Amino acid sequence: MNSKNIKRHLNAKLKDWLENIPDEKIRQVIKNNTIVTGGAMVSLLTGETVHDYDVYFRTFEACQQVAQYYVDMWNRLHPDSKQATLEVDETKRVKVFISSDGVVEEDVKNSTDPFEEFETSEATDEEKALERDVQDENPQKPKYRPVFLSSNAITLSDKVQVVIRFYGEIEEIHKNYDFVHCTCSWTSWDNQVQLPSKALEAIINKELVYVGSKYPLCSIIRTRKYLERGYHINAGQYVKMAFQLNELNLKDVKVLEDQLIGVDSGFFAMLIEAITDKQKRDETDTVDTAYVIELINRMF
């Protein structure tokens, strides 16, 4: 698909999304502040089916307002479930919190054996939620409703994922991206498509080129996904990721959590929760390597 058709396609997708938002203020916020980048752009360029559209917002205010809108919608649609809340930390990072009855929490707190009976599956919690949503053909449910919440993003039905972890202009968003092929983008306010030449070269050659990221551990894990899609990577790219990873202290559970939160696996959220609970029991701030290895062996 060429840039002209990409514009047409994304404009139609945005229009459909906006037509299903009754709040005029939120419609205007989304219309004037949306950035689409990442895998959807690659799929459109190569003629593949888009798995989902990752949307970002160019300002903190837009990110916060849209996140609050969908948190409120989630709570209205799930009055009998545990309610979600939106919080903003001292760095102006927007986060969604929702209580969970995760397997790790239950096992660690209520069992004498913290490794007993981990229930695992290849599908992530988000994938399960989306599968249930697709199977539910109730026409009364609104389009573009929230079906999965995390501190990283709000997943809507109809293939839209509202990323709340990052916001800003395109250049700022891409500081958090790791591989150059993911840096094509579209902006709603001026209907412009950006196709960097290095990104296009990497897409054509199906080559993973690491451009540096704040989250090298996440990047190393993400290579699995791209290798399964036919991409290749040379050893030098792994060395670049390893050098950046070496600058981090993964023994600090907050650093470890920050590095893993962008990985598409609910197991890592359970892993962090189990580590944190053990630290509280042992009254220590250090991550126990042997305990982490044992947890991973049981969970994966």
C-alpha positions as CSV (number, residue, x, y, z in Angstrom):
1,M,0.0,0.0,0.0
2,N,1.4,3.4,-0.9
3,S,1.3,6.5,1.4
4,K,-1.8,7.9,-0.3
5,N,-3.8,4.7,0.4
6,I,-2.4,4.5,3.9
7,K,-3.7,8.0,4.6
8,R,-7.1,7.0,3.2
9,H,-7.2,3.8,5.2
10,L,-6.2,5.4,8.5
11,N,-8.6,8.3,8.0
12,A,-11.4,5.9,7.5
13,K,-10.4,3.9,10.7
14,L,-10.2,7.2,12.7
15,K,-13.6,8.3,11.4
16,D,-15.2,5.0,12.4
17,W,-13.6,5.3,15.9
18,L,-14.7,8.8,16.4
19,E,-18.3,8.1,15.2
20,N,-18.6,5.7,18.1
21,I,-17.5,8.2,20.8
22,P,-20.5,10.2,22.0
23,D,-18.3,12.7,24.0
24,E,-17.6,15.6,21.6
25,K,-14.6,16.8,23.7
26,I,-12.9,13.4,23.5
27,R,-13.6,13.2,19.8
28,Q,-11.8,16.4,19.3
29,V,-8.9,15.4,21.5
30,I,-8.4,12.2,19.6
31,K,-8.9,13.8,16.2
32,N,-6.2,16.5,16.9
33,N,-3.6,14.4,18.8
34,T,-3.4,10.9,17.4
35,I,-0.2,9.2,16.2
36,V,-0.3,5.7,14.6
37,T,3.1,4.0,14.5
38,G,4.7,0.6,14.9
39,G,3.5,-2.7,13.5
40,A,0.3,-1.4,11.9
41,M,2.3,0.8,9.6
42,V,4.5,-2.1,8.6
43,S,1.4,-4.3,7.8
44,L,-0.2,-1.5,5.7
45,L,3.0,-1.0,3.7
46,T,3.4,-4.8,3.0
47,G,-0.2,-5.5,2.4
48,E,-0.6,-7.7,5.4
49,T,-3.7,-7.8,7.7
50,V,-3.3,-5.3,10.6
51,H,-3.4,-7.1,13.9
52,D,-4.1,-3.9,15.8
53,Y,-3.5,-0.1,15.6
54,D,-1.2,1.2,18.2
55,V,-2.2,4.8,18.8
56,Y,-0.3,7.4,20.8
57,F,-1.0,11.0,21.8
58,R,1.2,14.0,21.2
59,T,0.5,15.7,24.6
60,F,0.2,14.6,28.2
61,E,-3.3,16.2,28.5
62,A,-4.6,14.2,25.5
63,C,-3.2,11.0,26.9
64,Q,-4.7,11.6,30.3
65,Q,-8.1,12.6,29.1
66,V,-8.5,9.7,26.7
67,A,-7.3,7.2,29.3
68,Q,-9.7,8.6,31.8
69,Y,-12.6,8.3,29.3
70,Y,-11.9,4.6,28.7
71,V,-11.3,3.9,32.4
72,D,-14.7,5.4,33.2
73,M,-16.3,3.4,30.3
74,W,-14.7,0.2,31.7
75,N,-16.1,0.9,35.1
76,R,-19.6,1.5,33.7
77,L,-19.5,-1.6,31.6
78,H,-18.3,-3.8,34.5
79,P,-20.2,-2.5,37.5
80,D,-19.9,-5.9,39.3
81,S,-16.2,-6.2,38.7
82,K,-13.3,-4.6,40.5
83,Q,-13.0,-1.0,39.4
84,A,-10.2,0.6,37.5
85,T,-8.5,3.8,38.5
86,L,-6.2,6.2,36.7
87,E,-3.1,7.7,38.4
88,V,-0.4,10.0,37.3
89,D,3.0,9.8,39.0
90,E,5.6,12.5,39.6
91,T,7.1,12.1,36.2
92,K,3.7,12.6,34.5
93,R,3.4,9.0,33.5
94,V,-0.2,7.9,33.1
95,K,-1.1,4.5,34.6
96,V,-4.2,2.4,34.9
97,F,-4.6,0.2,38.0
98,I,-7.1,-2.6,38.3
99,S,-7.2,-5.3,41.0
100,S,-6.5,-8.7,39.7
101,D,-7.0,-12.3,41.0
102,G,-3.9,-13.5,39.2
103,V,-2.6,-17.0,39.8
104,V,0.7,-15.9,41.2
105,E,-0.9,-13.6,43.8
106,E,-3.2,-16.3,45.0
107,D,-0.6,-19.0,45.1
108,V,2.2,-17.0,46.8
109,K,-0.1,-15.5,49.4
110,N,-2.3,-18.5,50.2
111,S,0.0,-21.5,49.7
112,T,3.0,-22.8,51.7
113,D,4.6,-23.7,48.3
114,P,4.9,-20.5,46.2
115,F,5.7,-22.7,43.1
116,E,2.6,-24.9,43.4
117,E,0.2,-25.3,40.5
118,F,1.1,-22.4,38.2
119,E,-1.7,-22.3,35.6
120,T,0.0,-21.2,32.3
121,S,-0.9,-20.9,28.7
122,E,0.8,-19.7,25.6
123,A,-1.9,-17.0,25.2
124,T,-1.5,-13.8,27.1
125,D,-4.3,-12.3,29.2
126,E,-4.8,-9.6,26.6
127,E,-5.1,-12.2,23.8
128,K,-7.6,-14.2,25.9
129,A,-9.7,-11.1,26.5
130,L,-9.7,-10.3,22.8
131,E,-10.6,-13.8,21.8
132,R,-13.6,-13.8,24.2
133,D,-14.6,-10.4,22.8
134,V,-14.6,-11.7,19.3
135,Q,-16.6,-14.7,20.3
136,D,-19.2,-12.5,22.0
137,E,-21.4,-11.4,19.1
138,N,-23.8,-9.3,21.3
139,P,-24.7,-6.4,18.9
140,Q,-25.7,-4.2,21.9
141,K,-22.1,-3.9,23.1
142,P,-20.6,-0.6,21.9
143,K,-17.8,-0.6,19.3
144,Y,-14.3,0.5,20.4
145,R,-15.0,-0.4,24.1
146,P,-12.2,-1.3,26.5
147,V,-11.6,-5.1,26.7
148,F,-8.3,-5.2,28.5
149,L,-6.5,-2.7,30.8
150,S,-2.9,-2.6,31.8
151,S,-0.5,0.1,33.1
152,N,1.0,0.1,29.6
153,A,-2.1,0.4,27.4
154,I,-5.9,0.2,27.0
155,T,-6.9,-2.4,24.5
156,L,-10.2,-1.6,22.7
157,S,-12.4,-3.8,20.6
158,D,-12.1,-3.3,16.9
159,K,-8.3,-3.5,16.8
160,V,-7.4,-0.3,18.5
161,Q,-4.8,-0.2,21.3
162,V,-4.5,3.1,23.2
163,V,-0.9,3.3,24.4
164,I,-0.7,5.4,27.6
165,R,2.9,4.6,28.7
166,F,4.4,7.1,26.3
167,Y,3.2,10.4,24.7
168,G,4.8,13.3,22.8
169,E,5.7,14.2,19.3
170,I,6.8,11.5,16.9
171,E,10.5,11.9,17.7
172,E,9.8,11.6,21.4
173,I,7.7,8.5,20.9
174,H,10.4,6.8,18.8
175,K,13.0,7.3,21.6
176,N,11.2,4.3,23.2
177,Y,11.3,2.2,20.1
178,D,14.0,-0.3,19.5
179,F,14.0,-1.5,15.9
180,V,14.1,0.9,13.0
181,H,11.5,-0.8,10.9
182,C,8.8,0.2,13.4
183,T,9.4,4.0,13.0
184,C,7.0,4.7,10.1
185,S,4.0,6.8,11.3
186,W,0.8,8.7,10.5
187,T,-0.4,11.9,12.3
188,S,-4.2,12.7,12.5
189,W,-3.9,16.5,12.8
190,D,-2.2,17.0,9.4
191,N,-2.9,13.6,7.7
192,Q,0.8,13.1,7.0
193,V,2.6,9.8,6.6
194,Q,6.3,9.6,7.5
195,L,8.3,6.8,5.9
196,P,12.0,7.1,6.9
197,S,14.3,5.6,4.3
198,K,16.1,3.4,6.9
199,A,12.8,2.0,8.1
200,L,11.7,1.1,4.5
201,E,15.1,-0.5,3.8
202,A,14.7,-2.7,6.9
203,I,11.1,-3.6,6.0
204,I,12.1,-4.6,2.5
205,N,15.0,-6.7,3.7
206,K,13.1,-8.0,6.8
207,E,16.1,-7.0,8.9
208,L,16.1,-6.1,12.6
209,V,18.3,-3.1,13.1
210,Y,18.5,-2.0,16.7
211,V,18.6,1.8,17.1
212,G,18.8,1.9,20.9
213,S,16.0,1.9,23.4
214,K,15.3,2.7,27.1
215,Y,14.1,-0.9,27.4
216,P,16.8,-3.3,26.0
217,L,15.6,-6.3,28.0
218,C,12.2,-5.9,26.4
219,S,13.9,-5.6,23.0
220,I,15.9,-8.8,23.4
221,I,12.7,-10.7,24.2
222,R,10.8,-9.0,21.3
223,T,13.2,-10.4,18.8
224,R,11.5,-13.8,19.1
225,K,8.3,-12.3,17.7
226,Y,10.0,-10.9,14.6
227,L,12.1,-14.0,14.0
228,E,8.9,-16.0,13.8
229,R,7.7,-13.5,11.2
230,G,10.7,-14.1,9.0
231,Y,13.0,-11.3,10.0
232,H,16.7,-11.8,10.5
233,I,19.2,-10.2,12.9
234,N,23.0,-10.2,13.0
235,A,25.1,-10.8,16.1
236,G,26.1,-7.1,16.3
237,Q,22.5,-6.0,17.1
238,Y,22.5,-8.4,20.1
239,V,25.8,-6.9,21.3
240,K,24.3,-3.4,21.1
241,M,21.3,-4.5,23.2
242,A,23.6,-6.4,25.7
243,F,25.7,-3.2,26.2
244,Q,22.6,-1.2,27.0
245,L,21.3,-3.9,29.3
246,N,24.6,-4.0,31.1
247,E,24.0,-0.5,32.3
248,L,20.9,-1.5,34.2
249,N,20.5,-3.0,37.7
250,L,18.0,-5.8,37.2
251,K,18.5,-6.7,40.9
252,D,16.3,-3.7,41.6
253,V,12.7,-5.0,41.2
254,K,11.5,-1.6,40.0
255,V,14.1,-1.6,37.2
256,L,13.2,-5.2,36.3
257,E,9.5,-4.3,36.2
258,D,10.1,-1.3,34.1
259,Q,12.1,-3.3,31.6
260,L,9.4,-6.1,31.4
261,I,6.2,-4.1,31.4
262,G,6.3,-3.6,27.6
263,V,6.6,-7.3,26.9
264,D,3.4,-8.9,25.6
265,S,3.1,-11.5,28.4
266,G,1.0,-11.6,31.5
267,F,3.4,-14.0,33.0
268,F,5.9,-11.2,33.6
269,A,3.4,-9.3,35.6
270,M,2.9,-12.3,37.8
271,L,6.6,-12.8,38.0
272,I,7.1,-9.2,39.4
273,E,4.3,-9.7,41.8
274,A,5.8,-12.9,43.2
275,I,9.2,-11.3,43.5
276,T,7.8,-8.3,45.3
277,D,5.9,-10.6,47.8
278,K,9.0,-12.6,48.5
279,Q,11.0,-9.3,49.2
280,K,8.3,-8.3,51.7
281,R,8.5,-11.7,53.4
282,D,12.3,-11.7,53.5
283,E,12.5,-7.9,54.3
284,T,15.0,-7.3,51.6
285,D,15.3,-5.0,48.5
286,T,17.4,-7.4,46.5
287,V,16.0,-9.8,43.9
288,D,16.8,-13.4,44.7
289,T,18.2,-14.8,41.5
290,A,17.6,-18.5,42.4
291,Y,14.0,-17.7,43.2
292,V,13.5,-15.9,39.9
293,I,15.0,-18.8,38.0
294,E,12.7,-21.2,39.8
295,L,9.7,-19.1,39.1
296,I,10.5,-18.8,35.4
297,N,11.0,-22.6,35.1
298,R,7.6,-23.1,36.6
299,M,5.8,-20.4,34.6
300,F,7.2,-20.8,31.1
